[in-house]
Amino acid sequence: PSPPFLSPSLGCGLAWTLPLAANQASFVMEGPKIKLREPASVGLSSERLDRLDAYLQGLVDEGKRPNAMAMVGRFGQPVYCKSFGLQNDGSAGSLSVAPLPIREDSIFRIYSMTKPITSLALMMLYEEGKFLLTDPIWLYLGESWKKKNMSVWKSGFPKDGNVETQSCENTITVLHVLTHTAGLSYGFDITGNPVDAMYKAGGVELNPNRTVEEFVEKLVKVPLLFQPGSAWHYGYNTDVCGMLVEAISGMPFCQFLQQRIFEPLGMVDTGFWVPPEKRHRFCDNYWELAKPLPGQSKLWNISKKSENRHFVGDEPPTGCSGGGGLVSTMHDYMRFCLMILNGGELDGARLVSVKTIEFMASNHLPHDKDMAGMLPPLPHGSYSETSAAGEGFGLGFSVKVNNTAGHHIGSDGLLMWGGAAHTVFWLDPQEQLFCIWMTQTMGYDERALPVRHKLRNFVYASIADRKPFQPVARL
């Protein structure tokens, strides 16, 4: 049985009464402590923020999420950080033999929240004059990426044996892969997306036991979904960005992130692998079953399945995915978010200039379009962390270009991205707000359980320091 909840304190984590079999040493705080300020000190209402408690607790109590951890902050200061539920459930599929509570320093798979970090790494090299966004990527990845050696899907489907292709008319540039407009796909929809079906047939799939270079060599041989620059579609683009970081810097991608980003920012628990001494802090991962059998939990623990084993293998993975390979903690990702909101610098460590951050946070889709207006026509639609109306795309994350178009509260210029296990972060430069949400549930339906949007409702409702239509007074 799950240990009973007690009242949360003013910080991350909850007090628990645990079975005697549990290893009590596991609950000693080991990661960096998150220091919270009072919400009122940054113009937020503590009473209104505390509404989050019941909502997050309900997600766990109702079996909708195995755990729920949220952070809210403003003006560079975290003021709310609470967690609910279990880090590990102690079941046969769990990484722990006994139930363990979620903790302030629990380690999460952040999947596509890796993308903004990879994009930042590439832009660090941009600042150093190593490339231009208009450069063709074949300059760095080889002649197989020249348009004369590539093709674009035209019609037909592999299973029907009637696929037709056409010549690639546009050269893929660095900007295309940074903005998901290169024509690459992700392999998620093998029944509705012909290119995804070709990926499956050709073995185009990221494998942690193989190099990303091997993967990219297979990727380039499959036709593109559309002419580069003509549409927006979520795909392996940021993995290609990781390859660009490696090719341009001359340094292994994972080493570049460690030396140039993680160490300067104090992101001590972020990486592509969980070392043995930290595995007692690593969360279980779940798959949300669309139609569970009678008596069956809606959440299926998949922590020991093959696709999760590389995180706890004997050695770090060979292939480090720039599009979705990282694990991290609430503390570490907070440090990354604060650096972005602070204009590329945090506590004396400057990664990029304020101008580069502003450039990354601008909509780079052609003619200032939003993602919804650039989606390719596919029978099952396009998967994305968000593709709502009014959401453009910058260099590594979405950028809100029309605050009312998507019918979700926010501000123009809001930056956001999420991960496959239902994690998300968003930054509001206008209000100087940030929010990070952590859990570990894959296969979710955001329409059925719109946690990401509801979090915004709670957070924006807590602003209490100004009159309507007045600019934010910076502290």
C-alpha positions, 0 to 999 in steps of 0.5 A, a space after each residue: 500500500 502507498 504510505 499515507 500523506 501528511 501535511 506538506 511543509 513550505 518546500 519541496 517534499 512531504 512528510 511520510 510514514 513509511 513501511 519499516 522495510 524502506 531504507 530510511 537512509 534514502 530520504 536524506 537530502 543529497 542534491 542542492 537545497 531549493 531555497 524558497 522566498 515568501 510569495 508576497 515578496 515577489 508579488 504573488 498571493 500565497 493563499 492563491 498559490 496554495 490552491 495548487 496543493 489540492 489540485 496536485 494531491 488530487 491527481 495522485 489520489 485519483 490515480 491519474 498521476 503517480 506523482 506531482 511536483 510543481 515549482 513557481 517563481 518570479 523575479 528569479 526567486 522560487 516561492 512555491 515547490 511542493 511534491 506529492 505521491 511516490 518516486 517509486 511504488 515498490 511493485 515488480 516493475 519498480 526500480 525500488 523494492 519498497 515504496 519511496 516518496 517523491 523528494 526534492 532531489 528526485 531525478 526525472 526523465 525530462 525527454 524533450 525538455 532536453 531540446 532547449 538545452 541542446 539549442 542553447 549549446 548550438 547558439 553558444 557556438 553561434 556567438 563564437 562565429 562558428 556558423 550562421 543560421 543560414 548555413 547548409 548543414 551539409 557543411 558540417 555533417 557531410 555531402 549526404 545532406 546536400 539537396 541533390 542527394 535527398 528526396 521528399 515524399 510526394 504521395 503513397 504509403 509504404 504498405 501499399 507499395 505506391 510511394 512516390 518521391 520528388 526532388 528536394 528543392 531547398 537545402 536544409 539549413 541550421 535554422 531549419 533543424 533548430 525550428 523543426 521546419 527541415 522536413 524530418 519526422 519522429 516515427 510516432 505515427 506509422 499508420 498515418 504518416 508515410 515517412 514514419 512508416 519508412 523510418 520503421 521499415 528502415 530501422 531509423 530509431 535512436 538507440 542508446 547503444 549506438 552513436 547518434 552519428 550512425 542514427 543520422 546516417 540512416 535518417 538522411 537516407 529516408 525521404 523528407 516529409 515536405 520541402 525544407 522550410 515549407 511546414 512545421 513538424 516535430 521530428 528528430 531535428 534537435 538530435 541533428 542539432 546535437 550532432 552539429 554541436 559535436 561537429 562544429 565544436 570538435 568535442 563530444 556532445 555530452 562533454 560539451 553540455 557537461 563542461 559548458 552548461 551543466 558545470 557553470 550553472 551548477 546542474 549537478 544531477 543532469 546528464 544522460 545516465 543515472 550513476 549507481 550512487 544516485 539511483 535511489 533518487 531515480 523515479 519510476 516511469 509509467 505508461 497511461 493506459 487508454 483502456 485499462 482492464 477491470 481492476 487494472 491501474 490506469 498507470 503501468 510501471 514501465 521502468 524496467 522495460 528495454 527503452 528505459 534500461 540505458 538510464 541505469 545501465 552499467 555504463 553511460 549510453 553510447 548515443 546521447 540524444 540531443 532531442 530527448 536523452 537527459 535526466 534532471 531534477 527540479 533544482 537543476 532545471 530551475 537553474 537553466 530556466 533562471 539563466 534564460 530569464 536572466 538573459 543568459 547569465 546566472 550567479 556570475 556564469 554567463 553562457 550567452 549574451 542577453 541579445 542571443 537570448 532575445 533572439 532565441 525567444 523570438 518567433 522564427 517561423 516564416 512570416 511570423 506564422 504560428 505552428 498550427 498554421 504550418 502543420 503538414 496535412 496528415 490524417 492523424 494530425 501532428 504530434 507536438 508538445 504544443 501546436 496550439 493556435 498563437 504558438 510560434 517557435 523560436 530557437 529551442 522552444 515555443 513562443 506565444 505570438 498571439 495570447 488569445 488565439 489558443 484560449 489559454 491564459 498567458 502573455 505574448 512572448 511566453 516560452 514553453 516546452 515539455 517532455 514525453 513523460 508529461 513534464 513541462 516548463 514555461 517562462 513569462 518574460 513580461 511577468 517575470 514568472 516561471 513554472 516547472 512541472 515534473 511527473 513521469 507518465 508517458 502515453 498521456 492525453 493532454 486533452 483529457 487531462 490538461 494539467 499544463 494549461 491548468 497550472 497556468 490558471 493557478 499561477 496567473 491567478 496568484 499575481 497580486 502586485 499591480 493594477 490592470 494594464 500596468 507594466 510589471 515593476 521589476 524588483 
